[in-house]
Amino acid sequence: MSDGVARMAKTIQIFLPSGDPQGIRVAEITTRIVQAIEVPRKLLPDFIAMPESDQVAVYFLFGQGEDGASQKLYIGQTGDLRKRLAKHNKEKDFWQRAVVLISRTNSLTQTHALFLEWLCIQQAKAIGRYQAENGNDGSKPHTPAPLEADCHEIFDTGRTLLATLGYPVFKSLSSSEGQPSKDTELFYCNRAGTKAVGEYTEEGFVVLKGSVGRGTVSKAHLQRAYAKHREALMQEDKVALEDGVLVFKEDVLFGTPSGAAAVIVGSAANGWREWKNDKGVTLDELKRGNGSATTDE
């Protein structure tokens, strides 16, 4: 399933039961029956006391890796949400917040939940924003066609609500999704020894799968942030050294164009000047209107 679907304006309501923006948050598209409820782990007892916790649900557990940078995700489904979340609270250490998808009309069945769990795991792993904590991908459950159609509609609503709450689990990093269209604005970094392609997005700068960077970083720069970032990406198997060069095995999001360029070239770099379109115009000129690039951060 592609994220490149036609977008329509939506009204999303977020309710704060306690009045605290950092507490439990209940999000819904006002014309649909699906709710996404975000629950900080500390407030799990408060959620369990709410009537919404007594439903069939699909749920997402979010946390950070030991490096403090990578993001982890576990996806599950249950007919006994209170018992299941209490069990995860005792047995799983990594997560800090849970997001629960339920039906406001209590119409989600176990058949819906099983199919949605499978679909969400497949899509989350395909997008690759989070390290999957699920042990396996599972197999597609047998689901009658009418219920499967319901599930795809629920999924579409759920991914919008998750992204609104700050969890873009199902949003592709790049609008090109591996196959750039004529409308995709791409930028290139072709300093000696590199051949990288990227896209400037709302979230930062995405280096696309298949890009090639320098294989080494000089000893004098091994303690720099970009060198450590390279190592972290290799540990996550997002990039790899192949035949002496650094190869991107998947799309990778960077906070700034310069962070992306530095990882690729293996040294400090001004990404606003390094990244150029197919006509040789710099990202700085196109997006910041500067005749000559300035320093970035």
Phi, psi and omega in degrees: 000130183269150174276351185277053179267160179297133182262137177235152178298143181222151172252121181243130180255131176241120182255134179251099184303325182261354184085358183262119180298339179266000181268209178294135179232135180244116183246143176205147169279126194298339181261005184235165187264355183275136174242144171245122182246118179267130185231113171297143184304321180299330184262016180304318177301325178294319179293318181299333178281348181278146180298333181296341181280354182258058183216163166293139186207158164251137185225158183229129176253125184246140177199183181248153175286173182295336179282353179079356182249314181290152182246136182248154183212134171238134181243132180214174176219155182197153171262355178228079188298319182299312181294318183294315180293324177297322178294315178295328178296327180278327193250340182249125185271331197289335193270149177245332182219146176243146171236128185246129174259123179225173175257132178296336180262008179058037185256003178283126180258170177297327177296315174304311187297318180297316179292317180297321177301311179300313181298316181295320178297315179300313184290320180297319179289325178293321178288316172079021179286330186239149172285122184284128176265353176289138184293326180210171183280343183072179178242151183294120180285150175292124183223125177305145185307317179298321180289324178296321177298318176303316184297320180294326177290320177296318179300315181299318177293316182299318182292327176293316181292319178299314180296323179297324179280357177104018181233083183281056186303321188249018179259121180299143178296321183244143177290341181282336179048043176086345180225084184304136175267175181295341181267353181283126180268108183255153178232153188232142174238107185238037173299154185315124178089000180234155176207084188241149178233137182215173181222133177273117186239179178297336184265343183154226179233128182253122172270128189276151177308137180095348177297151183237131177238177177294145184278344185230158171238135183297150182304327182293343185245010186295337181265002178287156185300320183292327178293319178293325178295319176303314181297318180296319179295325177291321178297326179277358180063029175272334174227161181208152174275121180225120179054038175083005178234163179266119183247131177277118183273349177202169175297139181230129179269132174243151181291328181221158175299326180289324176298320178295313182296320182297319178296322182289314185272349177075023178200171178302140184208146172267099184297331180295337178260328182290321183277125182227151176281184185290352176259003178085010179274132185287157175301324180298315180293320184285320189256339180242356175070022180267135177291330176225143187293142174255173179289150184248142148202000000 
